[in-house]
Amino acid sequence: MPASKPGVRWETPPSALAQAVERYGDRVLTAVAAVAQYAATQMQNDAKANAPWTDRTANARTGLFGTSEADFARHVVTIYLSHGAVIDYGIWLELAGGSEGSPGSGRYAIIMKTMEAHYGDLMSMLNEIFR
């Protein structure tokens, strides 16, 4: 019986391990993207339900839009919540809305309040993925 040579004996070749790690990373990004889209939809619905302004045309409320985007090549997932492209006065709802003599109070702002309100739930879901 020949003597065994010193060194590392791979049960699974390093190339197979590298592929498994890459597949795991893809699954994690897919899960993060799904959580982000879920959170974006929840934020959109919450913003529409809780927008503090009085509707005149309902355009601003129905124009609130939440979505996410996954750039798998860069390993980045982004959540967007906005007034949408057709609501050109959304910035005034977010930044203005002050009473006479106090412009810029943002009393009609809903975007940042909504995102901040969902931060804890979003982090809990992401922590579950990485547990």
C-alpha positions as CSV (number, residue, x, y, z in Angstrom):
1,M,0.0,0.0,0.0
2,P,1.6,3.4,-1.0
3,A,2.2,6.0,1.7
4,S,-0.1,8.9,1.6
5,K,1.4,12.3,0.5
6,P,1.3,15.2,2.9
7,G,-1.1,18.0,2.1
8,V,-4.8,18.8,1.8
9,R,-7.2,16.3,0.4
10,W,-10.4,18.0,-0.7
11,E,-13.6,16.1,-0.4
12,T,-15.3,18.9,-2.4
13,P,-13.1,20.8,-4.8
14,P,-12.5,24.5,-4.0
15,S,-14.3,25.5,-7.3
16,A,-17.5,23.7,-6.1
17,L,-17.2,25.5,-2.7
18,A,-16.8,28.9,-4.5
19,Q,-19.9,28.1,-6.6
20,A,-21.9,27.2,-3.5
21,V,-20.9,30.5,-1.8
22,E,-21.9,32.4,-4.9
23,R,-25.3,30.6,-5.0
24,Y,-25.8,31.4,-1.3
25,G,-25.1,35.1,-2.0
26,D,-27.6,35.1,-4.9
27,R,-30.3,33.6,-2.6
28,V,-29.6,36.2,0.1
29,L,-29.9,39.0,-2.4
30,T,-33.1,37.5,-3.8
31,A,-34.5,37.3,-0.2
32,V,-33.4,40.9,0.5
33,A,-35.0,42.1,-2.7
34,A,-38.3,40.3,-1.8
35,V,-38.3,41.9,1.7
36,A,-37.5,45.3,0.2
37,Q,-40.4,45.1,-2.2
38,Y,-42.8,43.9,0.6
39,A,-41.6,46.9,2.7
40,A,-42.0,49.3,-0.2
41,T,-45.6,48.2,-0.7
42,Q,-46.4,48.4,3.0
43,M,-44.9,51.9,3.1
44,Q,-46.9,53.0,0.0
45,N,-50.1,51.7,1.5
46,D,-49.4,53.4,4.9
47,A,-48.5,56.7,3.3
48,K,-51.7,56.7,1.2
49,A,-53.8,55.9,4.3
50,N,-52.1,58.4,6.6
51,A,-51.3,61.4,4.4
52,P,-52.2,64.4,6.5
53,W,-53.5,66.6,3.8
54,T,-57.1,67.1,2.7
55,D,-57.8,65.7,-0.8
56,R,-59.1,68.0,-3.4
57,T,-58.5,65.8,-6.4
58,A,-57.0,62.7,-4.7
59,N,-54.1,62.9,-7.2
60,A,-51.5,63.4,-4.6
61,R,-52.7,60.5,-2.5
62,T,-53.1,58.0,-5.4
63,G,-49.7,59.3,-6.7
64,L,-47.8,58.1,-3.7
65,F,-45.6,55.3,-5.0
66,G,-43.5,52.7,-3.2
67,T,-41.2,50.2,-5.0
68,S,-37.8,48.6,-4.7
69,E,-35.0,48.0,-7.1
70,A,-32.3,45.2,-6.9
71,D,-29.1,45.7,-8.7
72,F,-27.6,42.2,-8.4
73,A,-24.4,43.2,-10.3
74,R,-23.6,45.8,-7.6
75,H,-25.2,43.8,-4.7
76,V,-27.5,46.8,-3.9
77,V,-31.2,46.8,-3.1
78,T,-32.9,50.2,-2.9
79,I,-36.4,51.1,-1.5
80,Y,-38.2,54.2,-3.0
81,L,-41.2,56.0,-1.6
82,S,-42.2,59.1,-3.5
83,H,-45.0,61.2,-4.9
84,G,-44.4,59.8,-8.4
85,A,-43.4,61.5,-11.6
86,V,-46.8,63.0,-12.3
87,I,-47.3,64.8,-9.0
88,D,-45.0,67.8,-9.5
89,Y,-46.2,69.5,-6.3
90,G,-45.3,66.6,-4.0
91,I,-42.2,68.5,-2.9
92,W,-44.4,71.3,-1.6
93,L,-46.4,68.8,0.4
94,E,-43.2,67.5,1.9
95,L,-41.4,70.7,2.5
96,A,-43.9,73.5,2.7
97,G,-47.4,73.4,4.2
98,G,-46.7,76.0,6.8
99,S,-49.3,78.3,8.1
100,E,-49.1,82.0,7.1
101,G,-45.9,83.4,8.5
102,S,-44.3,80.0,9.0
103,P,-43.4,78.5,5.6
104,G,-41.5,75.3,5.5
105,S,-43.0,73.5,8.4
106,G,-43.6,70.4,6.4
107,R,-46.9,69.7,8.2
108,Y,-48.2,67.7,5.2
109,A,-45.0,65.6,4.9
110,I,-45.6,61.9,4.8
111,I,-42.6,60.3,3.0
112,M,-39.9,60.4,5.8
113,K,-42.4,59.8,8.6
114,T,-43.6,56.7,6.8
115,M,-40.1,55.4,6.1
116,E,-39.1,56.0,9.7
117,A,-42.2,54.2,11.0
118,H,-41.3,51.1,9.0
119,Y,-37.6,51.0,9.8
120,G,-38.0,48.6,12.8
121,D,-40.1,46.1,10.9
122,L,-37.7,46.2,7.9
123,M,-34.7,45.7,10.1
124,S,-36.4,42.7,11.8
125,M,-37.1,41.1,8.5
126,L,-33.6,41.6,7.3
127,N,-32.2,40.2,10.6
128,E,-34.3,37.1,10.0
129,I,-32.6,36.6,6.6
130,F,-29.1,36.8,8.2
131,R,-29.8,34.8,11.3
